[in-house]
Amino acid sequence: PTGSGRRCPPERADDSAGCGGSGKDGGRAAAGLEAASVGSGTRFEPWLVGGEVPRVDCESPEGFRRALEFIARRVPVVMEHLDVMPRTSGWTLDYLREHTTEWPGLNVLRSSGSDNRYLYYVGDQADRDMSAFRDAPRQASQDLRMSFGSFLRAAREDPSGRYYLQAPLVLREAREDGTVEEVWSKGIDGTLRADCDRDLDRERLSAIEVAGRFGHWSRSQLFVGPSETLSPIHYDQYDNLFSQVAGVKSFLLFDPRAAEGLYPFPLAHPYDEYAMVDLQNVDERAFPRARSALEGGGAVVVLKPGESLYIPTHWWHHVQGGAARGAWSISVNFWYSIHRVLHEAPHPLPLHLELELARHAELLLADLCGSAHVGRLAALLREDADDQDGEGRSDVVSLPTRNFLLYRLARLLGAGEVRSFVHEYFPPERFDRGAA
């Protein structure tokens, strides 16, 4: 930064985010929050909720302009009548089966038992040392590859498991000459590809990209699952435009600074980007800052067919599927790359880049000293930030790394903010092997 560093204040995902307005084309929080949104079927504790995500009707140009104001501020918004991929409105389970192939490469998650909970378990990543948690147990679900037809058959014939398809429709990679190469899934036929490509409102997608200063939209993904699927609270390193086709999806969202109360898994853990806190049953003894950091900070939304939700990159989201008994939920999304903003970061760092900064600091500690030592080094960093005379002063191996981090954090965030940053993102509970 050219001037002295500082931190951005936390955001909210409800109407108190300051992008107010009311009426057909303005942001509005739905009435009857307690009754409508925090019902008995929700899989999180009610005290987490403080409001609802605002809604904007995008049928008119003025309404769409209002939605772009939310996106420009990187706060969530529900967009009604956005219709960027209008042909998906006719998609049903039978239609998808008719227009998918027997290619066995679609990604499917299988949850054992009745928990119906789905998490990605990534046990090996080439860009980091994963040795500290190599033996971490797999929880909730396993990853499978199969065709769409096999997915439906397994869902019908396996009473001991529940299945949830999350498969890319198209991957888009930016070339150096500015063009974009598209690679379409082998699991869909020409008709389904035409549904995705023909009449796609690229003008609106481009306007969203410009308003949010995003990179290009890098992939579109299909989600198909039974009622009551749960993707526990996590964040993605993409800006996400999520559209509901059939059934409903319920979301609980928190801004990136909620990491303080959610306790993200260590980056060396296979559940990196997920929270260690279970929002269905918050263990306040194991995670002492959960209530103080999270209470009333979440915003909810029930997304219905024809509606789209903007989820900013690094915003925490807890996603529950809903449909009539025996029915299925169908969704499609667009993920936008964040590489551009990483290379052209504004200062002060917005909230999502502050969480990304914490990731880079943790990766640096693991790269230089090994992932098994990150917890101890985080404890030394807390001592440094507290200006305590502990063992850190004599640890000459890690001292240069810690000094470098403290210096850079002081430049980016301001010297007076280093202590709060270190304590928020590097609490001891995150690196406790028993807890993780």
Secondary structure, DSSP 8 states (H G I E B T S, - for coil): --S---------SSGGGS----STTS-B--S-HHHHHS-TT-SS-GGGEEEE--EEE-SSHHHHHHHHHHHHTT--EEEET--SSGGGGG--HHHHHHTB---TTEEEEEEETT--B--------TTS--GGGTT----SEEEEEE-HHHHHHHHHH-TTEEEEEEEEEEEEEE-TTS-EEEEE-TTB-HHHHHHHHTT--HHHHHHHHHHHT---EEEEEEEEEETT-EEEEE--SSEEEEEEEESEEEEEEE-GGGHHHH-B--TTSTTTTBBSS-TTS--TTTSTTHHHHHTT-EEEEEE-TTEEEEE-TT-EEEEEEE-STT-EEEEEEEEE--HHHHHT--SS--HHHHHHHHHHHHHHHHHHH-GGGHHHHHHHHHHHHTT--SGGGG-TTTHHHHHHHHHHHHHHH-GGGHHHHHHHH--GGGG-TTT-
